[in-house]
Amino acid sequence: MNQKKAIQISVFGIIFIISLILWNYVLVGKSSHGVQETSQATLPMITLISDGQEINQLHGYRGTIDASQLRDSVTPIDSNSLNLFTTGSSNDAVAYKLYDSDNKTVLDKGDVSFQKKSGKNMAQVQLDARLSSGKTYLLELSLEKDKENIKYYTRIIYGTGFHLKECLKFAQKFHNSALKEGNTEFVSKYLETKEGATSNDLSYVDLKSTNEAICYADMKPQVEKVYPPTVKEITQDVTSLEIRYIVSSVDTEGIRQYYQVNEYFRVRFSESRMYLLNYERSMESYMRYDSIDRNNNRILVGIGKNNKQLLSVKNGKKVGFVTGSELWYYDYQKSEMYKVFSFMGEDYRDSRNNYPKHGIQIMSMKPSGDMTFVVYGYMNRGKDEGKNGIGVYRFSAKNKEINELTFIETPVQYDNMKDDIGKGAYLSSDNQFYFYLAGSIYHVDIDNDKSEILAKHATNDMAVITENGMLAINETQNRLKVMNLSTGKSWTISSSDAQIIKPIGFIEQDLVYGIGQKAEIVHQEDGTIMYPLSNVYIRDKDHMIKEYGQKGSYITDAKVDGTTVAMTRAVKKGKSYKTKDTTYIRYKDKTENKVVFEYGYSSTRLNQLYMAFPSNVYIQTRPGYQMIGLKEEGKQINVHFADNIYKYRKAYVYTGGQLSGIYTSMKEAIKEAKQGGGIVVNCNQMYLWEKGVMKTYGKVANIPIEKAKTKDESDIACIKMMADSEGKNYSYDDIKKMKGNTFDKLFETFDRQAVNYCECSFDDVLYSIGKGRAIMAKRGNGTYILIISYNQKKLRYFDPIKGKSIQADRKSLESEFKKAGNVFYSYAK
């Protein structure tokens, strides 16, 4: 190389480096202020193998998590060995612990090394504990990384004849048939579409949808990534599983859009054929940001449900919204779209980044476009990767940066957090953070690293917190405290000792509340409490604004929706209340130019979601795209969390492979589970009811007969018999001395694992006997008996008054139970 050429190359190189520095400073550094993106995910994943199938990809947890709440996967095993592999190093070792169904008692533990096999880092866990067929246990796996134990969880079920391979094969065939154009004949055999039915939305389909919708209309999706299937529930006959994958599709303008898809299958195996009992598919677009509809003045969001959070200010010129587990900000005047927060990264296919176990909640948005928001649940990456909790952030629209203020680690996992965070989270201008979680309201002073519990055991009937910083909470049944969290000022409302006062909500900063009589409160047999209100009021600190009440009518439910209060009216019938109608209070009605979500139809993708803008905003230019820098400087604040005493009396319903509802009434929980083909469990994931597993015969063995000492103590004797059958060391007098009603005594005896089946159908209650758990039932004369076996015609029970085992006609006893109000109690194990 001659000297002249070398000099030219050197000069060019220097110019290139200077240009690169200037480019980064002017276009990136100038607005980022040294901010870095969230660091990439580093924790290894573990995948399990069952019946030769790769299933249940597990993500690691750092820090504290209440594993009893986790119900992400169930792994079937037909021997005492379990195979698995990791994305980590072959030099690693995995430690394991097997817990009993109480999630506390360790049945087995040990460790085993990984070995390179067939290109994967494999290990085999050999369990020494004796496992019961059909019983579910909690398995904890642990890997050491950077001197820290990373924990992974799955539930395992032991037994033979699960037919996992056959069910997976069937699900895969249905999955492939729906994806491939023209191969719809196999799909159509399993649909339950009614004649004349139409489907116009690909964001959710099920067996009642049309063949066109199930087979993706004309969008011709291309599969980009399929993750290992997740087994949600499994018995010898029925397998419930989820397949999660990423697809893409090119629109008419040649733009490729990506989608996350979740398929849920519930499959019944038989030797002659396979039955598809349930099929649900949800689909959501990842935001493209630059697809606009000039004719209709809107921006395309894509396929998805119209239940996303959307805030706008400045008459629709600045917009914040959440879609696809990402937070976005649109500035109309600059025609720029900003991805404010996302774990996703540039590659949607990365399983660690694209793990949908977190949510984003916008707490507030200012006219400047500045937002405060929280990210809650599992942290996919960054300095808190693998932790479960709440990250609190401020977004500056002017500086185009996010400041992390704090991270609060919580034991409550995402599925149980999302409804609570939605009920109330607020950040004041001086960094006072308030949030509702698991029955309590917390206050965190971020700057001074302090926290306090504002209210313990705050049910929905006792407390209301809003996004604009208003809090109302019962200090006593007849005293209500109201706080403006932005100013710290408070005031109180009181009623007479004979009355109750109940917060309903806020319309802006005006309180909506109701007053009723304590004598009218109804403690229902299923454990729920009804608070009939005689009057509803709207007031501010100093003035009464509106009042509603009607003689002879009671308000049994009331909700605030925007500027309207919706009230359910009822009339009293004996000791209960019969719903009459719904009436409304409309207050502060006003029109405001806001951005809203609306649907637009296309033949290739059916209904798609758009952000529609008011008439004063003209969407004519494709927005530019900007990434936002993140300052990961927030310190972790340790909060002492109160025990949620109400969770032990609640029923958790899982349908479609996810938590779909939390109920105080087992009757309502079972109803939800029936509709969705799901299960009901308690807070420790012990089964309370399952669809499709009812047996024609059931029996509970080894129960000693206990005779009641008096006729009024039949319930005490029944509880004693149940306690003896489970080896609980309580005497007759111990149980008698316990406080509360019959169920309260059973609840204490069984260490908060008692189950209230009141008002449930008798067929549903018999599930308990099928699982080896006796049932207390109330007779027409007010005494209790203990049912220990059943078939289609007969029941056998212990009568504690007579001290005898008796066989009786099933129909006549069911009729007697119904007259007594269908009062049934059992327990979980």
C-alpha positions in Angstrom: 0.0 0.0 0.0 1.5 3.4 -1.0 1.8 6.3 1.4 -0.8 8.5 -0.4 -3.4 5.8 -0.3 -2.7 5.1 3.4 -3.1 8.8 4.2 -6.5 8.9 2.3 -7.8 5.9 4.2 -6.6 7.4 7.6 -8.3 10.7 6.8 -11.5 9.0 5.8 -11.5 6.9 9.0 -11.0 10.0 11.2 -13.8 11.8 9.4 -16.1 8.7 9.8 -15.4 8.5 13.5 -16.0 12.2 14.0 -19.2 12.0 12.1 -20.3 9.0 14.1 -19.7 10.9 17.4 -21.6 13.9 16.1 -24.4 11.8 14.9 -24.8 10.1 18.3 -24.5 13.4 20.1 -26.9 15.4 18.0 -29.5 12.7 17.3 -29.2 10.4 20.3 -27.0 11.8 23.1 -28.5 15.3 23.0 -31.9 13.9 24.2 -30.8 10.9 26.1 -28.5 12.4 28.6 -26.4 9.3 28.9 -29.4 7.1 29.4 -29.0 3.4 28.6 -31.5 0.8 27.5 -32.5 -2.0 29.9 -29.8 -4.6 29.9 -30.5 -7.8 28.1 -31.9 -10.9 29.8 -29.3 -13.3 31.3 -31.1 -15.8 33.4 -31.1 -19.4 31.9 -34.4 -21.2 31.3 -35.3 -24.8 32.1 -37.5 -27.0 29.9 -39.0 -30.2 31.2 -39.5 -33.5 29.3 -42.4 -35.8 29.9 -43.4 -38.8 27.8 -40.6 -37.9 25.5 -42.2 -34.4 24.9 -40.5 -31.0 25.5 -43.0 -29.1 27.7 -43.2 -26.4 30.3 -40.4 -23.8 29.7 -39.7 -22.4 33.1 -38.4 -18.9 33.8 -36.2 -18.2 36.8 -37.1 -16.1 39.9 -34.8 -14.1 42.0 -35.7 -12.8 45.4 -39.0 -13.6 47.2 -42.0 -15.1 45.6 -45.0 -16.8 47.2 -44.7 -20.1 45.3 -48.0 -21.4 46.7 -49.7 -18.9 44.3 -47.9 -20.1 41.2 -49.9 -22.2 38.8 -48.1 -21.7 35.5 -47.6 -25.4 34.6 -48.3 -29.0 35.6 -45.7 -31.7 34.7 -47.0 -35.3 34.6 -44.6 -38.1 35.5 -45.2 -41.8 35.5 -42.1 -42.8 37.5 -39.9 -41.1 40.1 -37.6 -39.6 37.6 -37.9 -36.3 35.7 -35.8 -35.2 32.7 -35.0 -31.6 32.0 -32.5 -29.3 30.1 -31.3 -25.8 30.5 -30.1 -23.0 28.3 -27.4 -22.4 30.9 -24.0 -24.1 31.2 -23.4 -27.8 31.2 -21.1 -27.2 34.2 -24.1 -26.1 36.3 -25.9 -28.3 38.9 -29.6 -28.1 39.7 -30.9 -28.5 43.2 -34.5 -29.6 43.8 -37.1 -29.7 46.5 -40.4 -31.5 46.3 -43.2 -30.0 48.5 -46.4 -31.7 49.6 -49.8 -30.1 48.5 -49.5 -27.7 51.4 -46.6 -26.1 49.6 -44.6 -26.2 52.9 -43.7 -29.8 53.8 -40.5 -30.9 52.1 -40.9 -34.5 50.9 -37.7 -34.8 49.0 -34.6 -32.8 48.1 -31.2 -33.2 46.4 -29.1 -32.0 43.5 -27.9 -33.3 40.2 -25.4 -32.2 37.6 -26.1 -31.3 33.9 -24.5 -33.3 31.2 -24.1 -32.6 27.5 -26.4 -35.0 25.6 -27.8 -34.7 22.0 -26.6 -31.1 21.9 -28.4 -30.1 25.1 -27.4 -29.6 28.7 -29.5 -32.4 30.3 -30.2 -33.6 33.8 -32.4 -36.2 35.5 -34.0 -35.6 38.8 -34.6 -38.9 40.7 -37.2 -38.6 43.5 -37.1 -40.9 46.5 -40.4 -39.8 48.0 -43.4 -42.1 47.7 -45.9 -40.2 45.5 -49.6 -40.7 45.5 -51.3 -41.3 42.1 -53.3 -38.4 40.9 -52.0 -36.0 43.6 -50.3 -32.7 42.7 -47.1 -31.5 44.3 -44.9 -28.4 44.0 -41.4 -28.9 42.6 -38.8 -26.2 43.1 -35.6 -26.3 41.0 -32.6 -24.1 41.8 -29.6 -23.0 39.7 -26.7 -20.9 41.0 -25.7 -17.9 39.0 -23.3 -15.2 40.2 -23.5 -16.7 43.7 -27.3 -16.3 43.7 -29.9 -19.1 43.7 -32.3 -18.7 40.8 -35.5 -20.7 41.4 -37.9 -22.3 39.0 -41.3 -23.8 39.8 -43.7 -26.3 38.3 -46.4 -28.5 39.8 -46.0 -32.2 39.2 -48.6 -34.9 39.1 -47.8 -38.6 39.5 -49.7 -41.3 37.7 -49.9 -43.5 34.6 -51.9 -43.4 31.4 -52.0 -39.6 31.0 -51.8 -39.9 27.2 -49.9 -36.6 27.0 -48.2 -37.5 23.7 -51.5 -38.3 22.0 -53.1 -35.1 23.2 -50.1 -33.0 22.2 -50.1 -34.6 18.7 -53.8 -33.8 18.3 -53.4 -30.2 19.4 -50.4 -29.8 17.0 -52.5 -31.1 14.1 -55.3 -28.7 14.9 -52.8 -25.9 15.2 -51.2 -26.6 11.9 -54.5 -27.1 10.1 -55.7 -23.7 11.2 -52.5 -22.0 10.0 -52.3 -23.7 6.6 -54.5 -22.1 3.9 -57.0 -24.6 2.4 -56.6 -27.2 5.1 -59.8 -26.4 7.0 -61.6 -29.7 6.8 -60.0 -31.1 9.9 -60.7 -27.9 11.8 -64.4 -27.7 10.8 -65.1 -31.2 12.3 -64.7 -29.8 15.8 -66.4 -26.5 15.6 -69.7 -25.7 17.3 -70.6 -22.7 15.1 -74.4 -22.0 15.0 -76.1 -21.6 11.7 -75.9 -18.0 10.5 -73.2 -17.1 13.0 -70.5 -14.6 11.9 -67.0 -13.8 13.3 -65.5 -10.5 12.7 -62.6 -10.4 15.2 -59.4 -12.4 15.2 -58.3 -11.2 18.6 -60.3 -14.0 20.2 -61.8 -17.1 18.7 -63.3 -20.3 20.2 -65.2 -23.3 19.0 -68.3 -21.2 18.4 -66.4 -19.0 15.9 -66.6 -19.5 12.1 -64.1 -21.6 10.2 -62.9 -18.4 8.5 -61.9 -16.8 11.8 -60.3 -20.0 13.2 -58.2 -20.2 10.1 -57.0 -16.6 10.2 -59.3 -15.2 7.5 -57.0 -14.2 4.6 -54.0 -12.9 6.5 -51.8 -15.9 5.7 -49.7 -15.9 8.8 -46.1 -17.0 8.8 -44.8 -18.7 12.0 -41.8 -17.0 13.4 -41.4 -18.8 16.7 -43.2 -21.6 18.6 -42.4 -22.0 22.3 -42.6 -25.4 24.1 -46.3 -26.2 25.0 -47.3 -25.6 28.6 -49.5 -28.2 30.3 -52.0 -26.5 32.5 -54.0 -29.5 33.8 -53.9 -33.2 33.2 -55.8 -36.3 34.2 -55.9 -39.8 32.7 -58.6 -38.7 30.3 -58.3 -34.9 29.8 -55.3 -32.7 29.1 -55.4 -28.9 29.1 -52.5 -27.2 27.4 -51.3 -23.9 25.9 -49.3 -23.2 22.8 -47.7 -19.8 22.6 -46.1 -18.5 19.4 -45.2 -15.5 17.2 -46.5 -15.1 13.7 -46.1 -12.3 11.1 -48.1 -11.3 8.1 -47.6 -8.8 5.2 -50.4 -6.3 4.5 -51.5 -4.9 1.1 -48.8 -2.2 1.4 -46.0 -4.8 1.9 -45.6 -4.0 5.5 -44.9 -6.9 7.8 -46.6 -6.9 11.2 -45.9 -9.3 14.1 -48.4 -10.9 16.4 -48.3 -12.8 19.7 -50.8 -15.8 19.7 -51.9 -18.0 22.6 -53.9 -21.2 21.9 -55.6 -23.1 24.7 -56.7 -26.7 24.1 -58.7 -29.0 26.4 -58.6 -32.4 24.9 -60.2 -35.7 25.9 -58.5 -38.9 24.9 -60.3 -42.1 24.0 -59.1 -45.2 22.1 -61.5 -44.6 19.3 -61.1 -40.8 18.8 -60.0 -37.5 20.3 -62.5 -34.9 21.6 -61.8 -31.2 21.6 -63.7 -30.0 24.6 -62.4 -26.4 24.6 -60.4 -24.3 22.2 -59.6 -20.6 22.7 -57.1 -18.5 20.8 -56.1 -14.9 21.7 -54.1 -12.8 19.3 -52.5 -9.4 19.6 -50.5 -7.2 17.3 -47.2 -5.6 18.2 -47.5 -1.9 17.5 -46.3 -0.9 14.0 -46.5 2.9 14.8 -46.5 4.1 11.2 -49.7 2.7 9.7 -52.3 5.5 9.4 -55.8 5.8 7.9 -56.0 9.3 6.5 -59.6 9.1 5.4 -60.8 8.2 8.9 -58.3 10.3 10.9 -56.8 7.4 12.8 -53.7 5.3 13.5 -53.7 1.5 13.3 -53.0 -0.4 16.5 -53.8 -3.8 15.0 -55.6 -6.9 16.0 -56.5 -6.8 19.7 -59.2 -6.3 22.3 -60.7 -2.9 23.0 -59.8 -3.0 26.7 -56.4 -1.4 26.6 -55.5 1.7 28.6 -55.6 4.9 26.6 -55.1 8.5 27.9 -55.0 11.7 25.9 -54.4 15.4 26.8 -54.3 18.7 24.9 -57.6 17.9 23.1 -56.1 14.7 21.7 -52.7 16.0 20.6 -50.8 13.9 23.1 -51.6 10.3 23.7 -50.3 7.6 26.1 -51.5 4.0 25.6 -50.6 0.4 26.4 -50.7 -2.4 23.9 -48.8 -5.7 23.5 -47.3 -5.3 27.0 -45.6 -2.0 25.8 -46.1 1.6 26.7 -46.3 4.1 23.8 -46.6 7.9 23.5 -47.7 9.9 20.5 -47.0 13.5 20.0 -49.2 14.9 17.2 -47.5 18.3 16.8 -44.1 16.5 16.3 -45.7 13.6 14.4 -43.6 11.2 16.5 -44.4 7.9 18.1 -42.3 6.9 21.1 -41.9 3.4 22.5 -41.7 4.5 26.1 -41.3 1.1 27.8 -40.9 -2.5 26.6 -39.1 -5.7 27.7 -39.5 -6.9 24.1 -36.3 -5.7 22.4 -36.0 -5.8 18.7 -36.5 -9.5 18.4 -40.0 -10.5 19.3 -39.1 -14.1 19.2 -36.7 -14.0 22.3 -38.5 -16.1 24.9 -36.9 -14.4 27.9 -37.8 -10.9 26.8 -41.2 -11.9 25.4 -42.5 -13.5 28.5 -46.1 -12.1 29.2 -46.1 -12.2 33.0 -46.1 -8.4 33.6 -48.4 -5.5 33.1 -48.1 -1.7 32.6 -50.4 0.8 34.3 -50.4 4.5 33.5 -51.1 6.4 36.7 -51.3 9.9 35.3 -50.6 12.1 32.3 -50.0 15.8 32.3 -50.8 18.3 29.5 -47.1 18.4 28.7 -47.2 14.6 27.9 -45.3 13.6 31.0 -46.5 10.3 32.4 -46.1 8.4 35.6 -46.5 4.6 35.3 -45.8 1.3 37.0 -44.5 -1.9 35.6 -45.7 -4.8 37.8 -45.2 -8.6 37.8 -42.2 -10.5 36.5 -39.3 -8.4 35.4 -38.0 -9.9 32.1 -34.7 -8.1 32.0 -32.7 -5.2 33.5 -31.2 -4.9 36.9 -34.2 -6.5 38.5 -34.4 -9.4 36.0 -36.2 -12.4 37.5 -37.7 -10.4 40.4 -41.4 -10.1 41.0 -42.7 -6.7 42.0 -43.6 -3.1 41.1 -41.4 -0.7 39.3 -42.3 3.0 39.6 -41.4 5.4 36.7 -41.6 9.0 35.5 -41.5 9.8 31.8 -40.4 13.2 30.6 -41.9 14.1 27.2 -39.5 17.1 26.9 -36.3 15.2 27.7 -37.4 12.0 26.1 -36.3 9.9 29.1 -37.6 7.7 31.8 -36.5 7.8 35.4 -36.9 4.7 37.5 -37.9 6.0 41.0 -38.0 2.7 42.9 -38.6 -1.1 42.6 -40.7 -2.7 45.3 -40.3 -6.5 45.4 -43.6 -8.3 46.2 -44.4 -11.9 47.1 -47.7 -11.7 45.1 -47.2 -12.9 41.6 -48.6 -11.3 38.4 -51.9 -13.1 37.9 -52.9 -12.1 41.4 -51.5 -8.5 41.1 -53.1 -7.3 38.0 -56.6 -6.7 39.3 -55.3 -5.1 42.5 -52.9 -2.6 40.7 -55.8 -1.7 38.4 -57.9 -0.8 41.5 -55.5 1.9 42.5 -51.9 3.1 42.2 -51.0 6.8 42.5 -47.7 8.8 42.6 -47.7 12.3 43.9 -45.5 15.1 42.7 -43.2 14.8 45.7 -42.7 11.0 45.1 -45.3 9.6 47.6 -46.5 6.3 46.1 -49.7 4.7 47.1 -51.0 1.3 45.9 -53.5 -1.4 46.7 -52.3 -5.0 46.9 -53.8 -8.2 48.4 -56.3 -6.6 50.7 -54.2 -3.7 52.1 -53.3 -0.1 51.0 -49.6 0.9 51.2 -47.9 4.3 51.3 -44.2 4.4 50.2 -42.1 7.6 50.7 -39.7 7.0 47.9 -37.2 9.8 48.6 -36.9 8.9 52.3 -37.0 5.1 51.8 -39.9 4.6 54.1 -43.2 2.7 53.9 -46.3 2.2 55.9 -49.6 0.3 55.8 -52.5 2.7 55.5 -55.1 0.0 55.9 -55.0 -3.7 56.5 -57.6 -6.2 55.3 -59.3 -3.5 53.2 -62.0 -5.2 51.1 -63.7 -3.6 48.1 -66.5 -2.6 50.5 -64.1 -0.7 52.8 -61.7 1.3 50.5 -61.5 3.1 47.2 -58.4 4.6 45.6 -58.4 6.4 42.3 -55.8 7.4 39.6 -56.3 11.1 40.3 -55.1 10.6 43.9 -58.2 10.3 46.0 -58.6 7.7 48.8 -61.6 6.8 50.9 -61.3 4.2 53.6 -63.4 3.0 56.5 -61.8 3.6 59.9 -64.9 2.0 61.5 -68.2 0.8 60.1 -69.7 4.3 60.6 -66.6 6.5 60.1 -65.0 7.2 56.7 -61.7 8.9 56.1 -61.1 10.8 52.8 -57.6 11.7 51.7 -56.3 13.9 48.8 -53.0 12.1 48.2 -51.6 14.9 46.1 -51.9 17.4 48.9 -51.9 15.1 51.9 -55.0 16.7 53.3 -57.8 14.6 54.8 -61.3 14.9 56.2 -63.9 12.5 57.7 -67.6 11.6 57.4 -69.4 9.9 60.2 -72.8 8.4 60.7 -74.7 7.2 63.7 -73.7 4.1 65.7 -76.7 2.2 64.2 -75.6 2.9 60.7 -72.9 1.8 58.2 -71.1 4.1 55.8 -69.7 2.6 52.6 -67.4 4.3 50.0 -68.4 3.7 46.4 -66.0 5.9 44.4 -65.1 9.3 43.2 -66.2 11.6 40.4 -63.1 13.6 39.9 -62.4 14.7 43.6 -66.0 14.4 44.8 -66.8 11.5 47.0 -69.7 9.0 46.2 -70.7 7.0 49.3 -73.8 5.3 50.8 -75.4 4.9 54.2 -77.4 1.9 55.4 -78.5 0.4 58.7 -76.4 -2.2 60.5 -79.6 -4.1 61.3 -80.1 -4.6 57.5 -76.7 -6.3 56.9 -77.1 -9.8 55.6 -74.4 -12.5 56.4 -75.2 -15.0 53.7 -74.5 -18.8 54.1 -71.9 -18.8 51.3 -69.8 -16.4 53.4 -70.5 -13.2 51.5 -71.9 -10.1 53.2 -74.6 -7.8 51.7 -74.6 -4.2 52.7 -78.0 -2.7 51.7 -77.9 1.1 51.4 -80.9 3.3 51.9 -79.2 6.5 50.5 -76.3 7.4 48.2 -74.6 10.8 48.4 -72.1 12.9 46.3 -70.2 15.5 48.2 -66.9 17.4 48.5 -65.1 18.4 51.6 -67.5 21.2 52.5 -70.7 20.7 50.6 -73.4 18.0 49.9 -73.9 18.0 46.2 -76.4 15.3 45.4 -78.5 12.7 47.2 -80.5 9.7 46.1 -82.9 7.5 48.1 -86.3 6.0 47.8 -88.5 4.8 50.6 -89.0 1.0 50.6 -86.1 0.5 48.1 -82.6 -0.5 48.9 -79.4 -0.2 46.9 -77.5 -3.5 46.9 -74.8 -2.5 44.5 -73.4 0.8 43.2 -70.5 1.6 40.9 -68.9 4.8 39.5 -68.4 4.9 35.7 -66.8 8.1 34.6 -69.3 10.8 35.6 -72.2 8.4 36.3 -73.2 6.3 39.3 -75.0 3.1 38.4 -77.1 1.7 41.3 -78.9 -1.7 41.6 -82.1 -1.3 43.4 -83.8 -4.1 45.4 -86.8 -4.7 47.7 -86.7 -6.7 50.9 -88.3 -10.2 50.8 -88.1 -11.7 54.3 -84.4 -11.9 55.2 -83.2 -11.4 51.7 -83.4 -8.8 48.9 -84.9 -9.2 45.4 -83.3 -7.1 42.6 -85.8 -4.6 41.1 -83.9 -2.5 38.5 -80.9 -0.3 37.8 -81.0 3.5 38.2 -78.4 6.2 37.6 -77.1 9.5 38.9 -75.5 11.6 36.2 -73.1 14.3 37.4 -70.7 16.7 35.8 -71.5 15.6 32.3 -69.2 17.3 29.8 -67.8 16.8 26.4 -64.0 16.8 25.8 -62.0 16.1 22.7 -60.3 12.8 23.4 -58.7 10.0 21.5 -60.6 6.7 21.6 -60.2 3.2 20.4 -62.5 2.0 17.6 -62.7 -0.9 15.2 -62.1 -0.9 11.5 -62.9 -3.9 9.2 -60.8 -5.4 6.5 -61.3 -8.7 4.6 -57.8 -10.0 5.4 -57.7 -9.3 9.1 -61.3 -8.7 10.0 -61.7 -6.1 12.8 -58.6 -4.2 13.8 -58.2 -1.7 16.5 -57.5 2.0 15.6 -56.8 5.1 17.7 -59.4 7.5 16.4 -58.7 11.2 16.9 -61.1 14.2 17.4 -61.9 16.4 14.4 -59.4 19.1 15.5 -56.5 16.7 15.0 -55.7 15.7 11.4 -53.8 12.5 11.0 -52.1 12.9 7.6 -48.4 12.1 8.2 -46.9 8.8 9.1 -45.4 9.2 12.6 -41.6 8.9 13.0 -40.3 6.4 15.5 -38.2 7.2 18.6 -36.9 5.0 21.4 -36.8 6.3 24.9 -33.8 6.0 27.2 -34.2 4.5 30.7 -32.2 5.5 33.8 -32.1 2.3 35.9 -31.1 4.2 39.0 -34.1 3.5 41.3 -33.3 2.0 44.6 -35.2 -1.0 45.9 -37.4 -0.2 48.8 -38.3 -3.1 51.1 -42.0 -3.0 52.1 -43.4 -5.1 54.9 -46.5 -6.7 53.5 -49.5 -7.6 55.6 -51.0 -11.1 55.5 -54.1 -11.1 53.4 -56.5 -12.9 55.8 -59.3 -12.9 53.2 -57.5 -14.9 50.6 -58.0 -18.1 52.6 -61.8 -17.8 52.2 -61.7 -17.1 48.5 -62.0 -19.4 45.5 -59.6 -18.9 42.5 -61.0 -19.9 39.1 -58.7 -20.9 36.2 -60.1 -21.2 32.7 -58.4 -21.0 29.4 -55.1 -21.7 31.2 -55.1 -18.6 33.3 -56.6 -17.0 36.4 -60.0 -15.8 35.3 -61.6 -14.8 38.6 -61.4 -14.6 42.4 -64.7 -15.3 44.2 -65.9 -15.2 47.8 -68.8 -17.5 46.7 -68.1 -21.1 45.7 -71.4 -21.1 43.8 -70.3 -18.3 41.6 -66.8 -19.7 41.2 -68.1 -23.1 40.1 -70.4 -21.4 37.7 -67.5 -19.5 36.1 -65.4 -22.7 35.9 -68.2 -24.6 34.3 -68.7 -22.0 31.6 -64.9 -22.0 30.8 -64.2 -25.7 31.3 -61.9 -24.9 34.2 -61.0 -25.6 37.8 -61.5 -24.0 41.2 -58.7 -24.0 43.7 -57.9 -22.2 47.0 -55.1 -19.8 47.6 -52.7 -22.7 48.1 -53.7 -24.2 44.7 -55.5 -27.1 46.3 -58.4 -28.4 44.1 -61.9 -27.5 45.2 -63.7 -28.4 42.0 -62.9 -29.5 38.5 -65.0 -29.8 35.4 -65.4 -33.2 33.9 -64.0 -35.4 36.7 -67.2 -36.2 38.6 -67.5 -39.9 39.5 -70.7 -41.9 39.7 -69.5 -43.4 43.0 -67.4 -42.0 45.8 -66.4 -43.0 49.4 -64.4 -41.6 52.3 -62.8 -44.3 54.4 -61.4 -44.5 58.0 -63.6 -42.0 59.8 -64.4 -42.8 63.4 -68.0 -42.1 64.5 -68.4 -39.3 67.1 -71.7 -38.9 69.0 -72.8 -35.3 69.8 -73.2 -34.5 73.5 -76.3 -32.5 72.9 -78.7 -32.0 69.9 -77.3 -28.5 69.4 -73.8 -29.8 69.0 -74.2 -31.9 65.9 -71.8 -29.6 64.0 -69.1 -30.0 66.7 -69.3 -33.8 66.4 -69.1 -33.6 62.6 -66.0 -31.3 62.7 -64.4 -33.7 65.2 -65.0 -36.7 62.9 -63.4 -34.8 60.0 -60.5 -33.7 62.1 -59.9 -37.3 63.3 -60.0 -38.6 59.8 -57.1 -36.2 58.8 -55.1 -36.9 62.0 -55.7 -33.4 63.5 -55.2 -33.3 67.3 -58.4 -31.5 68.5 -60.6 -32.7 71.3 -64.4 -32.3 71.2 -64.2 -29.5 73.8 -61.3 -27.8 71.9 -63.6 -27.4 68.9 -66.6 -26.3 71.1 -64.6 -23.5 72.6 -63.6 -22.0 69.3 -65.1 -18.6 68.4 -67.5 -17.9 65.6 -70.1 -19.9 63.7 -69.9 -23.5 62.5 -67.8 -22.7 59.5 -65.5 -20.5 61.5 -64.8 -23.5 63.8 -64.1 -25.7 60.8 -61.9 -23.0 59.3 -59.7 -22.9 62.4 -59.6 -26.7 62.8 -58.4 -27.2 59.3 -55.8 -24.4 59.5 -57.7 -22.1 57.1 -58.2 -24.9 54.5 -62.0 -25.3 55.1 -64.3 -24.9 52.1 -67.7 -23.3 52.1 -69.9 -25.0 49.5 -73.1 -23.3 50.6 -75.8 -22.8 47.9 -73.9 -25.0 45.5 -75.7 -27.8 43.8 -75.4 -31.1 45.6 -73.8 -32.7 42.4 -71.0 -30.2 42.6 -70.4 -30.7 46.3 -70.0 -34.4 45.8 -66.7 -33.6 44.1 -65.2 -33.4 47.6 -66.2 -37.0 48.5 -64.8 -38.2 45.2 -61.5 -36.7 46.4 -61.7 -38.5 49.7 -63.0 -35.6 51.8 -66.2 -35.9 53.8 -69.0 -33.3 53.7 -71.0 -31.7 56.5 -74.6 -31.1 55.4 -77.4 -29.3 57.2 -80.8 -31.0 57.5 -84.2 -29.5 57.6 -84.3 -29.8 61.4 -81.2 -27.7 61.7 -78.8 -30.5 62.7 -75.7 -31.6 60.7 -74.8 -34.9 59.3 -71.5 -36.1 57.8 -71.8 -37.6 54.3 -69.2 -40.3 53.6 -70.2 -42.0 50.4 -72.6 -41.8 47.5 -73.8 -43.5 44.3 -76.5 -42.5 41.9 -79.4 -43.6 44.2 -78.1 -43.8 47.8 -76.1 -41.8 50.3 -74.4 -43.0 53.4 -73.8 -40.6 56.3 -72.9 -40.5 60.0 -75.7 -39.1 62.2 -73.9 -37.6 65.3 -77.2 -37.3 67.2 -77.9 -41.1 66.9 -74.2 -42.0 66.7 -74.9 -44.3 63.8 -74.0 -44.9 60.2 -77.1 -44.6 58.0 -77.9 -45.3 54.3 -80.7 -43.3 52.8 -82.4 -42.4 49.5 -80.3 -39.8 47.7 -83.3 -37.9 46.2 -85.2 -37.5 49.5 -82.1 -36.2 51.3 -81.2 -33.8 48.5 -84.7 -32.4 48.8 -84.2 -31.9 52.6 -80.8 -30.2 52.0 -82.5 -27.8 49.6 -85.1 -26.8 52.1 -82.4 -26.1 54.7 -80.7 -23.7 52.2 -78.1 -26.1 50.7 -75.6 -25.6 53.6 -72.5 -27.8 52.9 -69.0 -27.6 54.3 -65.8 -29.5 53.6 -62.1 -28.9 53.4 -59.1 -29.1 51.0 -55.9 -31.2 51.2 
